[in-house]
Amino acid sequence: MGSMNNRSISMVGLSDNQLMELVAESDRAAFTELYSRWAGRIRYFFLRLYSFNGYMADDRTQDTFLKVLEKASGFDNTQRFSPWLYSIAYNLFKNDLRRQQLENTFRNSIKNVSAGEMPQTERLFDLKQSTEFINKALDILGDETKTIFVLRHAEELSIPEIARITGLPEGTVKSRLFYAMKKLSENLQTHQLSEWI
């Protein structure tokens, strides 16, 4: 019993990459520690993408960690763990979009964005403290744009990391972020929420 507790404590001190090395060797305690560190964040990521559908978020969180087990031996330990994990989650989301043919539904909500200077609303988008207004506003974005926005502002990943996850060029990631900031700002102002800016 004591040795099990000591093993759990020793797992807490390991980095994500060190834990992945052990997961690749079928170490259950290492996987449990990784799950406890990341499951909540991955579930919240899915909640954003699935418009706060808890059932879908729970299912896809479980699927993500099953994939982590399946792919553990192929994990590149020279890379950070979090972008790799989010790429698995993002691919599951994309597969759902294909199966359910949701691309058109998302894209039809985005039309005629006027060119212009990006509004100074960066501070608005601390998603960890966002309101239901911002949650609803996120639903107007297309699937890729919404994902990029959440990865950047909620999960605090870098532009290069997001590019690797989505398979898009860094320039495209930046332009989608520009578009998302502009669109969300316009939407919030339309609904007279300028006090949040």
C-alpha atoms as an extended CHARMM CRD file, in Angstrom:
* protein
*
       197  EXT
         1         1  MET       CA              0.0000000000        0.0000000000        0.0000000000  PROA      1               0.0000000000
         2         2  GLY       CA              2.7880000000        2.4000000000        0.9720000000  PROA      2               0.0000000000
         3         3  SER       CA              4.7540000000        1.6070000000       -2.1830000000  PROA      3               0.0000000000
         4         4  MET       CA              1.6950000000        2.3910000000       -4.3230000000  PROA      4               0.0000000000
         5         5  ASN       CA              1.3250000000        5.7740000000       -2.6070000000  PROA      5               0.0000000000
         6         6  ASN       CA              5.0230000000        6.4950000000       -3.0970000000  PROA      6               0.0000000000
         7         7  ARG       CA              4.6760000000        5.5750000000       -6.7670000000  PROA      7               0.0000000000
         8         8  SER       CA              1.7540000000        7.9920000000       -7.1580000000  PROA      8               0.0000000000
         9         9  ILE       CA              3.7540000000       10.7540000000       -5.5150000000  PROA      9               0.0000000000
        10        10  SER       CA              6.7190000000       10.0860000000       -7.8020000000  PROA      10              0.0000000000
        11        11  MET       CA              4.4490000000       10.3120000000      -10.8660000000  PROA      11              0.0000000000
        12        12  VAL       CA              3.2910000000       13.7790000000       -9.8110000000  PROA      12              0.0000000000
        13        13  GLY       CA              6.8660000000       15.0400000000      -10.0640000000  PROA      13              0.0000000000
        14        14  LEU       CA              7.3670000000       13.8430000000      -13.6420000000  PROA      14              0.0000000000
        15        15  SER       CA              6.9160000000       15.9810000000      -16.7410000000  PROA      15              0.0000000000
        16        16  ASP       CA              4.2520000000       15.1370000000      -19.3100000000  PROA      16              0.0000000000
        17        17  ASN       CA              6.9160000000       13.8340000000      -21.6650000000  PROA      17              0.0000000000
        18        18  GLN       CA              8.4200000000       11.6110000000      -18.9840000000  PROA      18              0.0000000000
        19        19  LEU       CA              4.9760000000       10.2390000000      -18.2370000000  PROA      19              0.0000000000
        20        20  MET       CA              4.4510000000        9.5220000000      -21.9390000000  PROA      20              0.0000000000
        21        21  GLU       CA              7.6200000000        7.4460000000      -21.9990000000  PROA      21              0.0000000000
        22        22  LEU       CA              6.1180000000        5.3210000000      -19.2350000000  PROA      22              0.0000000000
        23        23  VAL       CA              2.6870000000        5.1990000000      -20.8980000000  PROA      23              0.0000000000
        24        24  ALA       CA              4.4020000000        3.8090000000      -24.0000000000  PROA      24              0.0000000000
        25        25  GLU       CA              5.6120000000        0.9800000000      -21.7380000000  PROA      25              0.0000000000
        26        26  SER       CA              2.0110000000        0.3540000000      -20.5740000000  PROA      26              0.0000000000
        27        27  ASP       CA              2.4650000000        2.0090000000      -17.1920000000  PROA      27              0.0000000000
        28        28  ARG       CA             -1.0510000000        2.4790000000      -15.8080000000  PROA      28              0.0000000000
        29        29  ALA       CA             -0.0370000000        4.8890000000      -13.0320000000  PROA      29              0.0000000000
        30        30  ALA       CA              1.6310000000        7.1940000000      -15.5580000000  PROA      30              0.0000000000
        31        31  PHE       CA             -1.4830000000        7.2190000000      -17.7200000000  PROA      31              0.0000000000
        32        32  THR       CA             -3.6720000000        7.9430000000      -14.6820000000  PROA      32              0.0000000000
        33        33  GLU       CA             -1.4820000000       10.9190000000      -13.8000000000  PROA      33              0.0000000000
        34        34  LEU       CA             -1.6100000000       12.2810000000      -17.3620000000  PROA      34              0.0000000000
        35        35  TYR       CA             -5.3660000000       11.8530000000      -17.4110000000  PROA      35              0.0000000000
        36        36  SER       CA             -5.7890000000       13.7070000000      -14.1250000000  PROA      36              0.0000000000
        37        37  ARG       CA             -3.6500000000       16.5770000000      -15.4420000000  PROA      37              0.0000000000
        38        38  TRP       CA             -5.3010000000       16.9860000000      -18.8210000000  PROA      38              0.0000000000
        39        39  ALA       CA             -8.8080000000       15.4890000000      -18.9150000000  PROA      39              0.0000000000
        40        40  GLY       CA            -10.4720000000       18.6100000000      -17.5130000000  PROA      40              0.0000000000
        41        41  ARG       CA             -8.8310000000       20.9010000000      -20.0390000000  PROA      41              0.0000000000
        42        42  ILE       CA             -9.5840000000       18.5960000000      -22.9500000000  PROA      42              0.0000000000
        43        43  ARG       CA            -13.2130000000       18.3110000000      -21.8510000000  PROA      43              0.0000000000
        44        44  TYR       CA            -13.4700000000       22.0980000000      -21.6850000000  PROA      44              0.0000000000
        45        45  PHE       CA            -11.9080000000       22.3450000000      -25.1510000000  PROA      45              0.0000000000
        46        46  PHE       CA            -14.6080000000       20.0040000000      -26.4800000000  PROA      46              0.0000000000
        47        47  LEU       CA            -17.3320000000       21.8940000000      -24.6280000000  PROA      47              0.0000000000
        48        48  ARG       CA            -16.3230000000       24.9940000000      -26.5870000000  PROA      48              0.0000000000
        49        49  LEU       CA            -16.2800000000       23.1740000000      -29.9030000000  PROA      49              0.0000000000
        50        50  TYR       CA            -19.5710000000       21.3400000000      -29.3340000000  PROA      50              0.0000000000
        51        51  SER       CA            -21.4690000000       24.4070000000      -28.0710000000  PROA      51              0.0000000000
        52        52  PHE       CA            -21.4360000000       23.1380000000      -24.4850000000  PROA      52              0.0000000000
        53        53  ASN       CA            -22.9170000000       19.7210000000      -25.2940000000  PROA      53              0.0000000000
        54        54  GLY       CA            -21.7150000000       17.8270000000      -22.2230000000  PROA      54              0.0000000000
        55        55  TYR       CA            -22.4270000000       14.3740000000      -23.6450000000  PROA      55              0.0000000000
        56        56  MET       CA            -20.2920000000       14.9840000000      -26.7160000000  PROA      56              0.0000000000
        57        57  ALA       CA            -17.5440000000       16.5720000000      -24.6290000000  PROA      57              0.0000000000
        58        58  ASP       CA            -17.4380000000       13.5830000000      -22.2650000000  PROA      58              0.0000000000
        59        59  ASP       CA            -17.4320000000       11.0420000000      -25.0910000000  PROA      59              0.0000000000
        60        60  ARG       CA            -14.7200000000       12.7870000000      -27.0620000000  PROA      60              0.0000000000
        61        61  THR       CA            -12.5700000000       13.3050000000      -23.9730000000  PROA      61              0.0000000000
        62        62  GLN       CA            -12.6290000000        9.5530000000      -23.3820000000  PROA      62              0.0000000000
        63        63  ASP       CA            -11.8930000000        8.9270000000      -27.0660000000  PROA      63              0.0000000000
        64        64  THR       CA             -8.9480000000       11.3140000000      -26.9210000000  PROA      64              0.0000000000
        65        65  PHE       CA             -7.3060000000        9.4510000000      -24.0720000000  PROA      65              0.0000000000
        66        66  LEU       CA             -7.9450000000        6.0930000000      -25.7020000000  PROA      66              0.0000000000
        67        67  LYS       CA             -6.0430000000        7.4760000000      -28.6960000000  PROA      67              0.0000000000
        68        68  VAL       CA             -3.2670000000        8.5980000000      -26.3640000000  PROA      68              0.0000000000
        69        69  LEU       CA             -2.9130000000        4.9770000000      -25.2340000000  PROA      69              0.0000000000
        70        70  GLU       CA             -3.0040000000        3.6910000000      -28.8050000000  PROA      70              0.0000000000
        71        71  LYS       CA             -0.4790000000        6.2140000000      -30.1060000000  PROA      71              0.0000000000
        72        72  ALA       CA              1.8310000000        6.4560000000      -27.0970000000  PROA      72              0.0000000000
        73        73  SER       CA              4.6470000000        4.5050000000      -28.7210000000  PROA      73              0.0000000000
        74        74  GLY       CA              4.6820000000        6.9660000000      -31.6290000000  PROA      74              0.0000000000
        75        75  PHE       CA              4.8980000000       10.1000000000      -29.4930000000  PROA      75              0.0000000000
        76        76  ASP       CA              7.9480000000       12.2470000000      -30.3390000000  PROA      76              0.0000000000
        77        77  ASN       CA              9.5050000000       13.0530000000      -26.9920000000  PROA      77              0.0000000000
        78        78  THR       CA             11.4210000000       15.9860000000      -28.4380000000  PROA      78              0.0000000000
        79        79  GLN       CA              8.0950000000       17.8310000000      -28.8770000000  PROA      79              0.0000000000
        80        80  ARG       CA              5.7740000000       19.2950000000      -26.2360000000  PROA      80              0.0000000000
        81        81  PHE       CA              2.9920000000       16.9750000000      -25.1230000000  PROA      81              0.0000000000
        82        82  SER       CA              0.0990000000       19.4670000000      -25.1660000000  PROA      82              0.0000000000
        83        83  PRO       CA              0.0670000000       20.2660000000      -28.9240000000  PROA      83              0.0000000000
        84        84  TRP       CA              0.1860000000       16.5360000000      -29.6670000000  PROA      84              0.0000000000
        85        85  LEU       CA             -2.7380000000       15.9240000000      -27.3130000000  PROA      85              0.0000000000
        86        86  TYR       CA             -4.7860000000       18.7690000000      -28.7990000000  PROA      86              0.0000000000
        87        87  SER       CA             -4.1020000000       17.5120000000      -32.3170000000  PROA      87              0.0000000000
        88        88  ILE       CA             -5.7110000000       14.1870000000      -31.3550000000  PROA      88              0.0000000000
        89        89  ALA       CA             -8.7200000000       16.0210000000      -29.9200000000  PROA      89              0.0000000000
        90        90  TYR       CA             -9.0020000000       18.2980000000      -32.9420000000  PROA      90              0.0000000000
        91        91  ASN       CA             -8.9050000000       15.3540000000      -35.3530000000  PROA      91              0.0000000000
        92        92  LEU       CA            -11.7590000000       13.6810000000      -33.4800000000  PROA      92              0.0000000000
        93        93  PHE       CA            -13.7650000000       16.8900000000      -33.7960000000  PROA      93              0.0000000000
        94        94  LYS       CA            -13.0070000000       17.1030000000      -37.5240000000  PROA      94              0.0000000000
        95        95  ASN       CA            -14.1290000000       13.4990000000      -37.9980000000  PROA      95              0.0000000000
        96        96  ASP       CA            -17.4410000000       14.3400000000      -36.3370000000  PROA      96              0.0000000000
        97        97  LEU       CA            -17.8850000000       17.2840000000      -38.6590000000  PROA      97              0.0000000000
        98        98  ARG       CA            -17.3570000000       15.0630000000      -41.6730000000  PROA      98              0.0000000000
        99        99  ARG       CA            -19.7430000000       12.4050000000      -40.4400000000  PROA      99              0.0000000000
       100       100  GLN       CA            -22.4630000000       14.8210000000      -39.4920000000  PROA      100             0.0000000000
       101       101  GLN       CA            -21.8620000000       17.1370000000      -42.4570000000  PROA      101             0.0000000000
       102       102  LEU       CA            -21.7580000000       20.1940000000      -40.2430000000  PROA      102             0.0000000000
       103       103  GLU       CA            -19.2690000000       22.1720000000      -42.3230000000  PROA      103             0.0000000000
       104       104  ASN       CA            -21.9610000000       23.9360000000      -44.3390000000  PROA      104             0.0000000000
       105       105  THR       CA            -23.9560000000       24.8260000000      -41.2390000000  PROA      105             0.0000000000
       106       106  PHE       CA            -20.9400000000       26.5140000000      -39.6980000000  PROA      106             0.0000000000
       107       107  ARG       CA            -19.7380000000       28.1930000000      -42.8850000000  PROA      107             0.0000000000
       108       108  ASN       CA            -23.1470000000       29.5920000000      -43.8400000000  PROA      108             0.0000000000
       109       109  SER       CA            -23.1090000000       31.6930000000      -40.6890000000  PROA      109             0.0000000000
       110       110  ILE       CA            -20.0140000000       33.5510000000      -41.8900000000  PROA      110             0.0000000000
       111       111  LYS       CA            -20.5910000000       35.9820000000      -44.7690000000  PROA      111             0.0000000000
       112       112  ASN       CA            -19.3360000000       39.2830000000      -46.1020000000  PROA      112             0.0000000000
       113       113  VAL       CA            -16.6840000000       40.1880000000      -43.5770000000  PROA      113             0.0000000000
       114       114  SER       CA            -15.5970000000       43.7240000000      -44.3480000000  PROA      114             0.0000000000
       115       115  ALA       CA            -11.9160000000       44.5110000000      -44.4750000000  PROA      115             0.0000000000
       116       116  GLY       CA            -10.5280000000       46.8860000000      -41.9180000000  PROA      116             0.0000000000
       117       117  GLU       CA             -8.2640000000       47.4340000000      -39.0040000000  PROA      117             0.0000000000
       118       118  MET       CA             -8.3910000000       44.8400000000      -36.2210000000  PROA      118             0.0000000000
       119       119  PRO       CA            -10.2100000000       46.2980000000      -33.2170000000  PROA      119             0.0000000000
       120       120  GLN       CA             -8.2910000000       46.7330000000      -29.9900000000  PROA      120             0.0000000000
       121       121  THR       CA            -10.1530000000       44.0060000000      -28.1070000000  PROA      121             0.0000000000
       122       122  GLU       CA             -7.3810000000       41.5500000000      -27.2570000000  PROA      122             0.0000000000
       123       123  ARG       CA             -8.0570000000       41.8800000000      -23.5380000000  PROA      123             0.0000000000
       124       124  LEU       CA            -11.7070000000       40.9230000000      -24.0770000000  PROA      124             0.0000000000
       125       125  PHE       CA            -10.8130000000       37.3800000000      -24.9550000000  PROA      125             0.0000000000
       126       126  ASP       CA             -9.5420000000       35.8310000000      -21.7690000000  PROA      126             0.0000000000
       127       127  LEU       CA            -11.7760000000       32.8160000000      -22.2560000000  PROA      127             0.0000000000
       128       128  LYS       CA            -11.0730000000       31.5030000000      -18.7910000000  PROA      128             0.0000000000
       129       129  GLN       CA            -13.2290000000       34.3560000000      -17.4730000000  PROA      129             0.0000000000
       130       130  SER       CA            -15.5920000000       34.6680000000      -20.4300000000  PROA      130             0.0000000000
       131       131  THR       CA            -19.3380000000       35.1210000000      -20.1220000000  PROA      131             0.0000000000
       132       132  GLU       CA            -22.2040000000       33.3320000000      -21.7820000000  PROA      132             0.0000000000
       133       133  PHE       CA            -22.2420000000       36.1440000000      -24.3440000000  PROA      133             0.0000000000
       134       134  ILE       CA            -18.8020000000       35.2030000000      -25.6150000000  PROA      134             0.0000000000
       135       135  ASN       CA            -19.7240000000       31.5130000000      -25.5080000000  PROA      135             0.0000000000
       136       136  LYS       CA            -22.6750000000       32.2060000000      -27.8020000000  PROA      136             0.0000000000
       137       137  ALA       CA            -20.6100000000       34.4870000000      -30.0020000000  PROA      137             0.0000000000
       138       138  LEU       CA            -18.0960000000       31.6820000000      -30.5850000000  PROA      138             0.0000000000
       139       139  ASP       CA            -20.8160000000       29.6890000000      -32.3130000000  PROA      139             0.0000000000
       140       140  ILE       CA            -20.8610000000       32.1280000000      -35.2470000000  PROA      140             0.0000000000
       141       141  LEU       CA            -17.3230000000       31.1410000000      -36.1990000000  PROA      141             0.0000000000
       142       142  GLY       CA            -16.5480000000       28.3310000000      -38.6100000000  PROA      142             0.0000000000
       143       143  ASP       CA            -15.2080000000       25.0480000000      -37.2880000000  PROA      143             0.0000000000
       144       144  GLU       CA            -11.5230000000       25.7030000000      -38.0180000000  PROA      144             0.0000000000
       145       145  THR       CA            -11.6310000000       29.3440000000      -36.9640000000  PROA      145             0.0000000000
       146       146  LYS       CA            -13.3780000000       28.5210000000      -33.7050000000  PROA      146             0.0000000000
       147       147  THR       CA            -10.8380000000       25.7940000000      -32.9390000000  PROA      147             0.0000000000
       148       148  ILE       CA             -7.9000000000       28.0870000000      -33.6960000000  PROA      148             0.0000000000
       149       149  PHE       CA             -9.3550000000       30.8150000000      -31.5010000000  PROA      149             0.0000000000
       150       150  VAL       CA             -9.9110000000       28.4570000000      -28.5600000000  PROA      150             0.0000000000
       151       151  LEU       CA             -6.4310000000       26.9230000000      -28.8960000000  PROA      151             0.0000000000
       152       152  ARG       CA             -4.8570000000       30.3700000000      -28.8720000000  PROA      152             0.0000000000
       153       153  HSD       CA             -6.8550000000       32.2340000000      -26.2530000000  PROA      153             0.0000000000
       154       154  ALA       CA             -8.1840000000       29.4800000000      -23.9750000000  PROA      154             0.0000000000
       155       155  GLU       CA             -5.3760000000       26.9360000000      -24.2070000000  PROA      155             0.0000000000
       156       156  GLU       CA             -2.6170000000       29.5320000000      -24.7540000000  PROA      156             0.0000000000
       157       157  LEU       CA             -0.8100000000       27.6030000000      -27.4670000000  PROA      157             0.0000000000
       158       158  SER       CA              1.6180000000       29.3690000000      -29.7800000000  PROA      158             0.0000000000
       159       159  ILE       CA              0.9580000000       30.1040000000      -33.4650000000  PROA      159             0.0000000000
       160       160  PRO       CA              3.4830000000       27.4220000000      -34.5970000000  PROA      160             0.0000000000
       161       161  GLU       CA              1.8800000000       24.8480000000      -32.2690000000  PROA      161             0.0000000000
       162       162  ILE       CA             -1.6030000000       25.6360000000      -33.5880000000  PROA      162             0.0000000000
       163       163  ALA       CA             -0.2920000000       25.3560000000      -37.1440000000  PROA      163             0.0000000000
       164       164  ARG       CA              1.0350000000       21.8710000000      -36.3670000000  PROA      164             0.0000000000
       165       165  ILE       CA             -2.2330000000       20.7870000000      -34.7590000000  PROA      165             0.0000000000
       166       166  THR       CA             -4.4710000000       22.0160000000      -37.5750000000  PROA      166             0.0000000000
       167       167  GLY       CA             -2.1140000000       21.3580000000      -40.4770000000  PROA      167             0.0000000000
       168       168  LEU       CA             -2.4920000000       24.9650000000      -41.6340000000  PROA      168             0.0000000000
       169       169  PRO       CA              0.2930000000       27.4170000000      -42.5330000000  PROA      169             0.0000000000
       170       170  GLU       CA              1.1820000000       29.8790000000      -39.7750000000  PROA      170             0.0000000000
       171       171  GLY       CA              0.0010000000       32.7650000000      -41.9590000000  PROA      171             0.0000000000
       172       172  THR       CA             -3.4250000000       31.1600000000      -42.2840000000  PROA      172             0.0000000000
       173       173  VAL       CA             -3.6170000000       30.6540000000      -38.5190000000  PROA      173             0.0000000000
       174       174  LYS       CA             -2.8350000000       34.3480000000      -37.9890000000  PROA      174             0.0000000000
       175       175  SER       CA             -5.4300000000       35.4700000000      -40.5300000000  PROA      175             0.0000000000
       176       176  ARG       CA             -8.0920000000       33.2310000000      -38.9400000000  PROA      176             0.0000000000
       177       177  LEU       CA             -7.2960000000       34.7300000000      -35.5430000000  PROA      177             0.0000000000
       178       178  PHE       CA             -7.5960000000       38.2270000000      -37.0250000000  PROA      178             0.0000000000
       179       179  TYR       CA            -10.9320000000       37.2980000000      -38.5420000000  PROA      179             0.0000000000
       180       180  ALA       CA            -12.1950000000       35.7180000000      -35.3090000000  PROA      180             0.0000000000
       181       181  MET       CA            -11.2620000000       38.7610000000      -33.2210000000  PROA      181             0.0000000000
       182       182  LYS       CA            -12.9670000000       41.0790000000      -35.6990000000  PROA      182             0.0000000000
       183       183  LYS       CA            -16.0960000000       38.9570000000      -36.0420000000  PROA      183             0.0000000000
       184       184  LEU       CA            -16.5110000000       38.4230000000      -32.3080000000  PROA      184             0.0000000000
       185       185  SER       CA            -15.9810000000       42.1060000000      -31.5990000000  PROA      185             0.0000000000
       186       186  GLU       CA            -18.6130000000       43.0520000000      -34.1950000000  PROA      186             0.0000000000
       187       187  ASN       CA            -21.0340000000       40.5030000000      -32.7770000000  PROA      187             0.0000000000
       188       188  LEU       CA            -20.6040000000       41.7050000000      -29.2060000000  PROA      188             0.0000000000
       189       189  GLN       CA            -21.0150000000       45.3310000000      -30.2190000000  PROA      189             0.0000000000
       190       190  THR       CA            -24.1310000000       44.4630000000      -32.2290000000  PROA      190             0.0000000000
       191       191  HSD       CA            -25.6630000000       43.0130000000      -29.0820000000  PROA      191             0.0000000000
       192       192  GLN       CA            -24.7490000000       46.1530000000      -27.1340000000  PROA      192             0.0000000000
       193       193  LEU       CA            -22.1050000000       44.4470000000      -25.0650000000  PROA      193             0.0000000000
       194       194  SER       CA            -19.4970000000       47.1310000000      -25.5540000000  PROA      194             0.0000000000
       195       195  GLU       CA            -19.1290000000       47.4220000000      -21.7960000000  PROA      195             0.0000000000
       196       196  TRP       CA            -17.1320000000       44.1920000000      -21.9100000000  PROA      196             0.0000000000
       197       197  ILE       CA            -14.5270000000       45.7630000000      -24.2080000000  PROA      197             0.0000000000
